[in-house]
Amino acid sequence: MKIAYLLIGLGVVTAVSLVHGQLYAKATPMVTSEVDIERYAGQWYEIARLPMFFQRHCASDVTANYELNPDNTIGVLNQCINKKGQVESAHGVAYAQNPAKNKLKVSFLPRALRWLPFTKGDYWILRLDPDYQVALVGGPSRKYLWLLSRSPTLDQATIDTYLQTAQDQGFDVSKLIWTKQTVTPSSP
């Protein structure tokens, strides 16, 4: 009888540990190793994203441009072509949240309102290839996810690999919006 209670107790402890482990894993997505912001800066093309309120009017050609500012913040310029064929732009600023610079906070509000704590969104670099050509960006809530590339298109094998990373971290990739890119990258 004591062995039965011991086995039941051990089973309960194991189950609780597994559930706790899964909850903890879902609570904090893993980020890439240290990010060199100077290499990360420049133009990125959105390949896919999870639905996001602020991008609800974007129909195609979504890009993000990052620029290192003298005060070590990062200037952000997001652009897209809306459903009426017009360019929409959003200017913002990003702040590194850790020495590895793989977790950022981004605000698109006017400078006078940026001091408010709830005005910044999480921008976590979940995966980044060694050549800084492909990036997977999300946040701890898993409500946002972007697959970005230095070129307007990506091969399917790379897409599959990055989406597997997102899926492994608990992101629902079945809801992705695939971005139509009609532009060609400018020559250096």
N, C-alpha and C positions, 0 to 999 in steps of 0.2 A: 504494500500500500504506500509506504514511504517512497519507494522508487517511482510509483505512478505520479505522486505529487511532485517529485523532483523532476520527472520528465515533462510534466505539464508546465511547471515553473520555468524550466529551461526553454520550452517551446514558446512560452509567452515572452520571455526576455529576448529570444532570438527574433520573434515577430516584431516586437517593439523596436528593437535595434535596426531591423531592416527598414521599417516604415520611417523611423527617424532619419536614417541614412538617406532614403529617397527624398524625404522632405527637405533635408539639408542640401542635398545635391540640387534640387529644384530651386532652392532659395537663392543660390548664388552661382550664376553661370561662371565658367572659367574664362579668363581673358588670356590673350597672347602674352608672350614675354615682353620685355621692354620695347617701347616704340621710339624711334628716332623721328621726332616731329618734323624736322627739316626734310627728311626723306618722304614722310607721309604727306607733306604739303603738296599742293598742286591740284590738278583737276582729276576728279573721279566721276565715272559714269555709273548711274544706278542700273543694275541688271534686274533686280527684283526687290520687293519690300513687302512687309506686312501692311495691311491697311492702316492709314494714319490720318487723323482728322485734318492736320495741317497740309496734307498733300491730296486732299479729296478732289481738287480741281485739276490736278496734273494729269495730262493725257499722254504726253510723250517727252522724250529728250530731257530727262531729269539728270542734272549734274550737281556736284558739290565741289566747291573750290575752297581750299584751306591755305592760309597764309600765316606764317609766324610773325607776330607783331613785336615791336621793340620791347614791350613790357612782358614778354614771354606768354602772352595770351595768344590765342589762335583766331584769326579772322575767318569767318565762315560766310560764303555766298552760295546759297542754294537757288537753283533755277530750274524751271520746267516750262513746257509749252502747255497752256491750259486747253480746255475743250473748245474754246473759241479761236484757237490758233495764236493766242497772245503769250508773250513771255511773262511769267510771274517770277519774282525774285524775293528772297528773304535774306537779310543781312543779320549776322549774329556774331557772337564771340564765344569761344570755348576756353575752359580753364582745366588744366591738368589737376587731377585729384590725388595723384600719388607720384612718387619719384619715377616709377616705370613708365608713366605717361600713357598707360593703356586704359585708364578710366578717366573720362573727361566729363565735365558738366557743360552744357550748351544753353545759351539764352538768346532768344531772338527779340526780346523786348528792348525798348529804349534804355539807354545807359542809366537814366534816373530811376528806373524800376528794377534794375538787375540786382540790387542789394537784397531784395526780398527772397527768402530761401526757397519758396515754391515756384520760382520763375525759371528754374534751370532744369533741363532734362538730362538724363543719363545717356552717355555716348560711350559705350564700352567696346573696345576693339577685341573681339572674341577670337579672331583668327586673321593672320596677315602673312602672306607668302614672303619668303626671304628677300625677294626682289622688289617688294612693295608695289606689286602689280594687281593684287586681288585682296580684298578685305571683307570680313564679315563683321558687322557692327550690330549691337543690340543693347539691351539693358537688363537689370536684375528683375524687372517685372515681366519680362518676356512678351510685352505688348508690342514692342517695336523690333524690327529686324531689317537690315539692309545688306544686300550683296552688292559690293562695289567693285569696279574694275577700272583700270587706266584706259581701257579701250571700250568702245560701245558694245562689243560683243564678247562672249566667252564661250569656249568649247564646252560641250556637254559633260565631259569627264571632270573638268574643273568645277563646274556648277554642281554636279552630283556630290563631289567630295566636300565642298563647302556646305551644301545643304545637309549632308549627313552629320557634319559637325553641329549644325544648328539643331537638328533633330535630337542628337545625342544629349544636347544641353536643355532639352525640353521645349524648344520652340515649335509651334505648329506650322510647319512649312506647307501644309495643304491649303492655307489661306493666302499664300503669296500672290502678289500682283506682279506680273512680268512687264517690265518697262519697255515700251517701244522706243528705240533709238533710231532716229532718221538722219542724224548728223554724222559726219566723218571727223575723226580727230584731226586737229590742226597739226601741221608739220612743225617741228622745232626749228 
